[in-house]
Amino acid sequence: MLHIGNLIKAEMKRQERTPVWLARKINCRRQNIYYIYEQKSLNTELLIRISKASMIR
């Protein structure tokens, strides 16, 4: 099974994005980003928000 949190963390690192950057883009606290990174799965709405944010250059 994929660990979605690890995949998100790896993609943010590949894009050279910080947890602070992602938190601002999805309108949450930085601490929540670390929680997201630990999750094996996420709800679809949150995953869509993260996906849209990561597409911003």
mmCIF file of the N, C-alpha and C atoms, coordinates in Angstrom:
data_MODEL
# 
_entry.id   MODEL 
# 
loop_
_atom_site.group_PDB 
_atom_site.id 
_atom_site.type_symbol 
_atom_site.label_atom_id 
_atom_site.label_alt_id 
_atom_site.label_comp_id 
_atom_site.label_asym_id 
_atom_site.label_entity_id 
_atom_site.label_seq_id 
_atom_site.pdbx_PDB_ins_code 
_atom_site.Cartn_x 
_atom_site.Cartn_y 
_atom_site.Cartn_z 
_atom_site.occupancy 
_atom_site.B_iso_or_equiv 
_atom_site.pdbx_formal_charge 
_atom_site.auth_seq_id 
_atom_site.auth_comp_id 
_atom_site.auth_asym_id 
_atom_site.auth_atom_id 
_atom_site.pdbx_PDB_model_num 
ATOM 1   N N  . MET A 1 1  ? 0.838   -1.183 0.000  1.00 0.00 ? 1  MET A N  1 
ATOM 2   C CA . MET A 1 1  ? 0.000   0.000  0.000  1.00 0.00 ? 1  MET A CA 1 
ATOM 3   C C  . MET A 1 1  ? 0.886   1.251  0.000  1.00 0.00 ? 1  MET A C  1 
ATOM 4   N N  . LEU A 1 2  ? 0.474   2.240  -0.762 1.00 0.00 ? 2  LEU A N  1 
ATOM 5   C CA . LEU A 1 2  ? 1.215   3.504  -0.806 1.00 0.00 ? 2  LEU A CA 1 
ATOM 6   C C  . LEU A 1 2  ? 1.036   4.276  0.494  1.00 0.00 ? 2  LEU A C  1 
ATOM 7   N N  . HIS A 1 3  ? 2.057   4.981  0.886  1.00 0.00 ? 3  HIS A N  1 
ATOM 8   C CA . HIS A 1 3  ? 2.001   5.870  2.049  1.00 0.00 ? 3  HIS A CA 1 
ATOM 9   C C  . HIS A 1 3  ? 1.921   7.286  1.488  1.00 0.00 ? 3  HIS A C  1 
ATOM 10  N N  . ILE A 1 4  ? 0.719   7.810  1.402  1.00 0.00 ? 4  ILE A N  1 
ATOM 11  C CA . ILE A 1 4  ? 0.491   9.088  0.713  1.00 0.00 ? 4  ILE A CA 1 
ATOM 12  C C  . ILE A 1 4  ? 1.265   10.234 1.357  1.00 0.00 ? 4  ILE A C  1 
ATOM 13  N N  . GLY A 1 5  ? 1.398   10.230 2.673  1.00 0.00 ? 5  GLY A N  1 
ATOM 14  C CA . GLY A 1 5  ? 2.151   11.280 3.351  1.00 0.00 ? 5  GLY A CA 1 
ATOM 15  C C  . GLY A 1 5  ? 3.607   11.326 2.911  1.00 0.00 ? 5  GLY A C  1 
ATOM 16  N N  . ASN A 1 6  ? 4.207   10.143 2.781  1.00 0.00 ? 6  ASN A N  1 
ATOM 17  C CA . ASN A 1 6  ? 5.591   10.079 2.306  1.00 0.00 ? 6  ASN A CA 1 
ATOM 18  C C  . ASN A 1 6  ? 5.703   10.580 0.875  1.00 0.00 ? 6  ASN A C  1 
ATOM 19  N N  . LEU A 1 7  ? 4.715   10.247 0.049  1.00 0.00 ? 7  LEU A N  1 
ATOM 20  C CA . LEU A 1 7  ? 4.731   10.699 -1.340 1.00 0.00 ? 7  LEU A CA 1 
ATOM 21  C C  . LEU A 1 7  ? 4.622   12.218 -1.427 1.00 0.00 ? 7  LEU A C  1 
ATOM 22  N N  . ILE A 1 8  ? 3.758   12.802 -0.619 1.00 0.00 ? 8  ILE A N  1 
ATOM 23  C CA . ILE A 1 8  ? 3.602   14.262 -0.605 1.00 0.00 ? 8  ILE A CA 1 
ATOM 24  C C  . ILE A 1 8  ? 4.896   14.918 -0.127 1.00 0.00 ? 8  ILE A C  1 
ATOM 25  N N  . LYS A 1 9  ? 5.456   14.385 0.929  1.00 0.00 ? 9  LYS A N  1 
ATOM 26  C CA . LYS A 1 9  ? 6.706   14.934 1.468  1.00 0.00 ? 9  LYS A CA 1 
ATOM 27  C C  . LYS A 1 9  ? 7.822   14.874 0.419  1.00 0.00 ? 9  LYS A C  1 
ATOM 28  N N  . ALA A 1 10 ? 7.927   13.742 -0.269 1.00 0.00 ? 10 ALA A N  1 
ATOM 29  C CA . ALA A 1 10 ? 8.961   13.583 -1.294 1.00 0.00 ? 10 ALA A CA 1 
ATOM 30  C C  . ALA A 1 10 ? 8.749   14.567 -2.446 1.00 0.00 ? 10 ALA A C  1 
ATOM 31  N N  . GLU A 1 11 ? 7.506   14.772 -2.842 1.00 0.00 ? 11 GLU A N  1 
ATOM 32  C CA . GLU A 1 11 ? 7.221   15.702 -3.935 1.00 0.00 ? 11 GLU A CA 1 
ATOM 33  C C  . GLU A 1 11 ? 7.524   17.141 -3.525 1.00 0.00 ? 11 GLU A C  1 
ATOM 34  N N  . MET A 1 12 ? 7.200   17.510 -2.301 1.00 0.00 ? 12 MET A N  1 
ATOM 35  C CA . MET A 1 12 ? 7.511   18.858 -1.829 1.00 0.00 ? 12 MET A CA 1 
ATOM 36  C C  . MET A 1 12 ? 9.028   19.062 -1.796 1.00 0.00 ? 12 MET A C  1 
ATOM 37  N N  . LYS A 1 13 ? 9.753   18.034 -1.387 1.00 0.00 ? 13 LYS A N  1 
ATOM 38  C CA . LYS A 1 13 ? 11.224  18.127 -1.370 1.00 0.00 ? 13 LYS A CA 1 
ATOM 39  C C  . LYS A 1 13 ? 11.749  18.263 -2.801 1.00 0.00 ? 13 LYS A C  1 
ATOM 40  N N  . ARG A 1 14 ? 11.187  17.474 -3.735 1.00 0.00 ? 14 ARG A N  1 
ATOM 41  C CA . ARG A 1 14 ? 11.613  17.546 -5.126 1.00 0.00 ? 14 ARG A CA 1 
ATOM 42  C C  . ARG A 1 14 ? 11.388  18.944 -5.694 1.00 0.00 ? 14 ARG A C  1 
ATOM 43  N N  . GLN A 1 15 ? 10.283  19.575 -5.298 1.00 0.00 ? 15 GLN A N  1 
ATOM 44  C CA . GLN A 1 15 ? 9.966   20.924 -5.774 1.00 0.00 ? 15 GLN A CA 1 
ATOM 45  C C  . GLN A 1 15 ? 10.652  22.011 -4.948 1.00 0.00 ? 15 GLN A C  1 
ATOM 46  N N  . GLU A 1 16 ? 11.413  21.587 -3.949 1.00 0.00 ? 16 GLU A N  1 
ATOM 47  C CA . GLU A 1 16 ? 12.093  22.514 -3.042 1.00 0.00 ? 16 GLU A CA 1 
ATOM 48  C C  . GLU A 1 16 ? 11.097  23.438 -2.338 1.00 0.00 ? 16 GLU A C  1 
ATOM 49  N N  . ARG A 1 17 ? 9.991   22.852 -1.897 1.00 0.00 ? 17 ARG A N  1 
ATOM 50  C CA . ARG A 1 17 ? 8.945   23.575 -1.163 1.00 0.00 ? 17 ARG A CA 1 
ATOM 51  C C  . ARG A 1 17 ? 9.036   23.213 0.313  1.00 0.00 ? 17 ARG A C  1 
ATOM 52  N N  . THR A 1 18 ? 8.811   24.182 1.170  1.00 0.00 ? 18 THR A N  1 
ATOM 53  C CA . THR A 1 18 ? 8.873   23.954 2.607  1.00 0.00 ? 18 THR A CA 1 
ATOM 54  C C  . THR A 1 18 ? 7.477   23.647 3.155  1.00 0.00 ? 18 THR A C  1 
ATOM 55  N N  . PRO A 1 19 ? 7.417   23.072 4.367  1.00 0.00 ? 19 PRO A N  1 
ATOM 56  C CA . PRO A 1 19 ? 6.116   22.890 5.014  1.00 0.00 ? 19 PRO A CA 1 
ATOM 57  C C  . PRO A 1 19 ? 5.379   24.221 5.209  1.00 0.00 ? 19 PRO A C  1 
ATOM 58  N N  . VAL A 1 20 ? 6.112   25.286 5.452  1.00 0.00 ? 20 VAL A N  1 
ATOM 59  C CA . VAL A 1 20 ? 5.489   26.610 5.604  1.00 0.00 ? 20 VAL A CA 1 
ATOM 60  C C  . VAL A 1 20 ? 4.815   27.022 4.301  1.00 0.00 ? 20 VAL A C  1 
ATOM 61  N N  . TRP A 1 21 ? 5.483   26.816 3.173  1.00 0.00 ? 21 TRP A N  1 
ATOM 62  C CA . TRP A 1 21 ? 4.910   27.156 1.870  1.00 0.00 ? 21 TRP A CA 1 
ATOM 63  C C  . TRP A 1 21 ? 3.603   26.390 1.650  1.00 0.00 ? 21 TRP A C  1 
ATOM 64  N N  . LEU A 1 22 ? 3.633   25.064 1.883  1.00 0.00 ? 22 LEU A N  1 
ATOM 65  C CA . LEU A 1 22 ? 2.433   24.252 1.672  1.00 0.00 ? 22 LEU A CA 1 
ATOM 66  C C  . LEU A 1 22 ? 1.313   24.663 2.621  1.00 0.00 ? 22 LEU A C  1 
ATOM 67  N N  . ALA A 1 23 ? 1.654   24.933 3.857  1.00 0.00 ? 23 ALA A N  1 
ATOM 68  C CA . ALA A 1 23 ? 0.637   25.353 4.833  1.00 0.00 ? 23 ALA A CA 1 
ATOM 69  C C  . ALA A 1 23 ? -0.058  26.631 4.375  1.00 0.00 ? 23 ALA A C  1 
ATOM 70  N N  . ARG A 1 24 ? 0.703   27.574 3.862  1.00 0.00 ? 24 ARG A N  1 
ATOM 71  C CA . ARG A 1 24 ? 0.106   28.814 3.360  1.00 0.00 ? 24 ARG A CA 1 
ATOM 72  C C  . ARG A 1 24 ? -0.814  28.550 2.179  1.00 0.00 ? 24 ARG A C  1 
ATOM 73  N N  . LYS A 1 25 ? -0.385  27.665 1.276  1.00 0.00 ? 25 LYS A N  1 
ATOM 74  C CA . LYS A 1 25 ? -1.159  27.390 0.067  1.00 0.00 ? 25 LYS A CA 1 
ATOM 75  C C  . LYS A 1 25 ? -2.471  26.662 0.354  1.00 0.00 ? 25 LYS A C  1 
ATOM 76  N N  . ILE A 1 26 ? -2.483  25.801 1.369  1.00 0.00 ? 26 ILE A N  1 
ATOM 77  C CA . ILE A 1 26 ? -3.722  25.074 1.663  1.00 0.00 ? 26 ILE A CA 1 
ATOM 78  C C  . ILE A 1 26 ? -4.427  25.629 2.899  1.00 0.00 ? 26 ILE A C  1 
ATOM 79  N N  . ASN A 1 27 ? -3.913  26.755 3.389  1.00 0.00 ? 27 ASN A N  1 
ATOM 80  C CA . ASN A 1 27 ? -4.555  27.478 4.485  1.00 0.00 ? 27 ASN A CA 1 
ATOM 81  C C  . ASN A 1 27 ? -4.684  26.635 5.763  1.00 0.00 ? 27 ASN A C  1 
ATOM 82  N N  . CYS A 1 28 ? -3.543  26.196 6.266  1.00 0.00 ? 28 CYS A N  1 
ATOM 83  C CA . CYS A 1 28 ? -3.523  25.483 7.537  1.00 0.00 ? 28 CYS A CA 1 
ATOM 84  C C  . CYS A 1 28 ? -2.237  25.838 8.276  1.00 0.00 ? 28 CYS A C  1 
ATOM 85  N N  . ARG A 1 29 ? -2.066  25.282 9.451  1.00 0.00 ? 29 ARG A N  1 
ATOM 86  C CA . ARG A 1 29 ? -0.869  25.549 10.249 1.00 0.00 ? 29 ARG A CA 1 
ATOM 87  C C  . ARG A 1 29 ? 0.266   24.615 9.831  1.00 0.00 ? 29 ARG A C  1 
ATOM 88  N N  . ARG A 1 30 ? 1.477   25.092 9.986  1.00 0.00 ? 30 ARG A N  1 
ATOM 89  C CA . ARG A 1 30 ? 2.668   24.310 9.628  1.00 0.00 ? 30 ARG A CA 1 
ATOM 90  C C  . ARG A 1 30 ? 2.677   22.952 10.328 1.00 0.00 ? 30 ARG A C  1 
ATOM 91  N N  . GLN A 1 31 ? 2.253   22.910 11.579 1.00 0.00 ? 31 GLN A N  1 
ATOM 92  C CA . GLN A 1 31 ? 2.233   21.655 12.326 1.00 0.00 ? 31 GLN A CA 1 
ATOM 93  C C  . GLN A 1 31 ? 1.341   20.617 11.638 1.00 0.00 ? 31 GLN A C  1 
ATOM 94  N N  . ASN A 1 32 ? 0.275   21.081 10.988 1.00 0.00 ? 32 ASN A N  1 
ATOM 95  C CA . ASN A 1 32 ? -0.620  20.151 10.292 1.00 0.00 ? 32 ASN A CA 1 
ATOM 96  C C  . ASN A 1 32 ? 0.076   19.491 9.107  1.00 0.00 ? 32 ASN A C  1 
ATOM 97  N N  . ILE A 1 33 ? 1.006   20.192 8.498  1.00 0.00 ? 33 ILE A N  1 
ATOM 98  C CA . ILE A 1 33 ? 1.728   19.617 7.365  1.00 0.00 ? 33 ILE A CA 1 
ATOM 99  C C  . ILE A 1 33 ? 2.569   18.430 7.841  1.00 0.00 ? 33 ILE A C  1 
ATOM 100 N N  . TYR A 1 34 ? 3.204   18.557 8.982  1.00 0.00 ? 34 TYR A N  1 
ATOM 101 C CA . TYR A 1 34 ? 3.978   17.432 9.522  1.00 0.00 ? 34 TYR A CA 1 
ATOM 102 C C  . TYR A 1 34 ? 3.054   16.255 9.834  1.00 0.00 ? 34 TYR A C  1 
ATOM 103 N N  . TYR A 1 35 ? 1.844   16.543 10.318 1.00 0.00 ? 35 TYR A N  1 
ATOM 104 C CA . TYR A 1 35 ? 0.852   15.498 10.564 1.00 0.00 ? 35 TYR A CA 1 
ATOM 105 C C  . TYR A 1 35 ? 0.459   14.826 9.247  1.00 0.00 ? 35 TYR A C  1 
ATOM 106 N N  . ILE A 1 36 ? 0.249   15.615 8.203  1.00 0.00 ? 36 ILE A N  1 
ATOM 107 C CA . ILE A 1 36 ? -0.100  15.075 6.884  1.00 0.00 ? 36 ILE A CA 1 
ATOM 108 C C  . ILE A 1 36 ? 1.009   14.144 6.394  1.00 0.00 ? 36 ILE A C  1 
ATOM 109 N N  . TYR A 1 37 ? 2.253   14.551 6.558  1.00 0.00 ? 37 TYR A N  1 
ATOM 110 C CA . TYR A 1 37 ? 3.381   13.736 6.118  1.00 0.00 ? 37 TYR A CA 1 
ATOM 111 C C  . TYR A 1 37 ? 3.392   12.355 6.786  1.00 0.00 ? 37 TYR A C  1 
ATOM 112 N N  . GLU A 1 38 ? 2.814   12.227 7.961  1.00 0.00 ? 38 GLU A N  1 
ATOM 113 C CA . GLU A 1 38 ? 2.791   10.960 8.695  1.00 0.00 ? 38 GLU A CA 1 
ATOM 114 C C  . GLU A 1 38 ? 1.631   10.053 8.302  1.00 0.00 ? 38 GLU A C  1 
ATOM 115 N N  . GLN A 1 39 ? 0.657   10.570 7.550  1.00 0.00 ? 39 GLN A N  1 
ATOM 116 C CA . GLN A 1 39 ? -0.552  9.821  7.251  1.00 0.00 ? 39 GLN A CA 1 
ATOM 117 C C  . GLN A 1 39 ? -0.374  8.845  6.094  1.00 0.00 ? 39 GLN A C  1 
ATOM 118 N N  . LYS A 1 40 ? -0.898  7.640  6.273  1.00 0.00 ? 40 LYS A N  1 
ATOM 119 C CA . LYS A 1 40 ? -0.873  6.638  5.211  1.00 0.00 ? 40 LYS A CA 1 
ATOM 120 C C  . LYS A 1 40 ? -1.922  6.945  4.152  1.00 0.00 ? 40 LYS A C  1 
ATOM 121 N N  . SER A 1 41 ? -2.996  7.612  4.555  1.00 0.00 ? 41 SER A N  1 
ATOM 122 C CA . SER A 1 41 ? -4.053  7.980  3.607  1.00 0.00 ? 41 SER A CA 1 
ATOM 123 C C  . SER A 1 41 ? -4.620  9.332  4.017  1.00 0.00 ? 41 SER A C  1 
ATOM 124 N N  . LEU A 1 42 ? -5.263  9.998  3.058  1.00 0.00 ? 42 LEU A N  1 
ATOM 125 C CA . LEU A 1 42 ? -5.876  11.312 3.296  1.00 0.00 ? 42 LEU A CA 1 
ATOM 126 C C  . LEU A 1 42 ? -7.247  11.333 2.643  1.00 0.00 ? 42 LEU A C  1 
ATOM 127 N N  . ASN A 1 43 ? -8.114  12.210 3.143  1.00 0.00 ? 43 ASN A N  1 
ATOM 128 C CA . ASN A 1 43 ? -9.402  12.337 2.470  1.00 0.00 ? 43 ASN A CA 1 
ATOM 129 C C  . ASN A 1 43 ? -9.200  13.035 1.131  1.00 0.00 ? 43 ASN A C  1 
ATOM 130 N N  . THR A 1 44 ? -10.111 12.785 0.239  1.00 0.00 ? 44 THR A N  1 
ATOM 131 C CA . THR A 1 44 ? -9.984  13.259 -1.132 1.00 0.00 ? 44 THR A CA 1 
ATOM 132 C C  . THR A 1 44 ? -9.928  14.771 -1.220 1.00 0.00 ? 44 THR A C  1 
ATOM 133 N N  . GLU A 1 45 ? -10.726 15.474 -0.441 1.00 0.00 ? 45 GLU A N  1 
ATOM 134 C CA . GLU A 1 45 ? -10.751 16.936 -0.489 1.00 0.00 ? 45 GLU A CA 1 
ATOM 135 C C  . GLU A 1 45 ? -9.381  17.527 -0.156 1.00 0.00 ? 45 GLU A C  1 
ATOM 136 N N  . LEU A 1 46 ? -8.752  17.024 0.889  1.00 0.00 ? 46 LEU A N  1 
ATOM 137 C CA . LEU A 1 46 ? -7.433  17.515 1.277  1.00 0.00 ? 46 LEU A CA 1 
ATOM 138 C C  . LEU A 1 46 ? -6.395  17.165 0.210  1.00 0.00 ? 46 LEU A C  1 
ATOM 139 N N  . LEU A 1 47 ? -6.482  15.973 -0.319 1.00 0.00 ? 47 LEU A N  1 
ATOM 140 C CA . LEU A 1 47 ? -5.544  15.559 -1.361 1.00 0.00 ? 47 LEU A CA 1 
ATOM 141 C C  . LEU A 1 47 ? -5.660  16.450 -2.599 1.00 0.00 ? 47 LEU A C  1 
ATOM 142 N N  . ILE A 1 48 ? -6.867  16.827 -2.957 1.00 0.00 ? 48 ILE A N  1 
ATOM 143 C CA . ILE A 1 48 ? -7.076  17.731 -4.096 1.00 0.00 ? 48 ILE A CA 1 
ATOM 144 C C  . ILE A 1 48 ? -6.470  19.095 -3.809 1.00 0.00 ? 48 ILE A C  1 
ATOM 145 N N  . ARG A 1 49 ? -6.674  19.623 -2.599 1.00 0.00 ? 49 ARG A N  1 
ATOM 146 C CA . ARG A 1 49 ? -6.101  20.926 -2.236 1.00 0.00 ? 49 ARG A CA 1 
ATOM 147 C C  . ARG A 1 49 ? -4.581  20.901 -2.327 1.00 0.00 ? 49 ARG A C  1 
ATOM 148 N N  . ILE A 1 50 ? -3.973  19.826 -1.831 1.00 0.00 ? 50 ILE A N  1 
ATOM 149 C CA . ILE A 1 50 ? -2.518  19.708 -1.884 1.00 0.00 ? 50 ILE A CA 1 
ATOM 150 C C  . ILE A 1 50 ? -2.052  19.582 -3.335 1.00 0.00 ? 50 ILE A C  1 
ATOM 151 N N  . SER A 1 51 ? -2.762  18.796 -4.105 1.00 0.00 ? 51 SER A N  1 
ATOM 152 C CA . SER A 1 51 ? -2.395  18.612 -5.523 1.00 0.00 ? 51 SER A CA 1 
ATOM 153 C C  . SER A 1 51 ? -2.442  19.935 -6.287 1.00 0.00 ? 51 SER A C  1 
ATOM 154 N N  . LYS A 1 52 ? -3.495  20.703 -6.085 1.00 0.00 ? 52 LYS A N  1 
ATOM 155 C CA . LYS A 1 52 ? -3.613  22.003 -6.755 1.00 0.00 ? 52 LYS A CA 1 
ATOM 156 C C  . LYS A 1 52 ? -2.497  22.932 -6.314 1.00 0.00 ? 52 LYS A C  1 
ATOM 157 N N  . ALA A 1 53 ? -2.186  22.939 -5.029 1.00 0.00 ? 53 ALA A N  1 
ATOM 158 C CA . ALA A 1 53 ? -1.129  23.817 -4.525 1.00 0.00 ? 53 ALA A CA 1 
ATOM 159 C C  . ALA A 1 53 ? 0.229   23.437 -5.108 1.00 0.00 ? 53 ALA A C  1 
ATOM 160 N N  . SER A 1 54 ? 0.477   22.141 -5.242 1.00 0.00 ? 54 SER A N  1 
ATOM 161 C CA . SER A 1 54 ? 1.779   21.707 -5.716 1.00 0.00 ? 54 SER A CA 1 
ATOM 162 C C  . SER A 1 54 ? 1.980   21.998 -7.204 1.00 0.00 ? 54 SER A C  1 
ATOM 163 N N  . MET A 1 55 ? 0.914   22.292 -7.916 1.00 0.00 ? 55 MET A N  1 
ATOM 164 C CA . MET A 1 55 ? 1.009   22.605 -9.338 1.00 0.00 ? 55 MET A CA 1 
ATOM 165 C C  . MET A 1 55 ? 1.364   24.065 -9.565 1.00 0.00 ? 55 MET A C  1 
ATOM 166 N N  . ILE A 1 56 ? 1.302   24.882 -8.516 1.00 0.00 ? 56 ILE A N  1 
ATOM 167 C CA . ILE A 1 56 ? 1.617   26.312 -8.619 1.00 0.00 ? 56 ILE A CA 1 
ATOM 168 C C  . ILE A 1 56 ? 3.138   26.494 -8.722 1.00 0.00 ? 56 ILE A C  1 
ATOM 169 N N  . ARG A 1 57 ? 3.569   27.264 -9.655 1.00 0.00 ? 57 ARG A N  1 
ATOM 170 C CA . ARG A 1 57 ? 5.014   27.495 -9.829 1.00 0.00 ? 57 ARG A CA 1 
ATOM 171 C C  . ARG A 1 57 ? 5.394   28.838 -9.328 1.00 0.00 ? 57 ARG A C  1 
# 
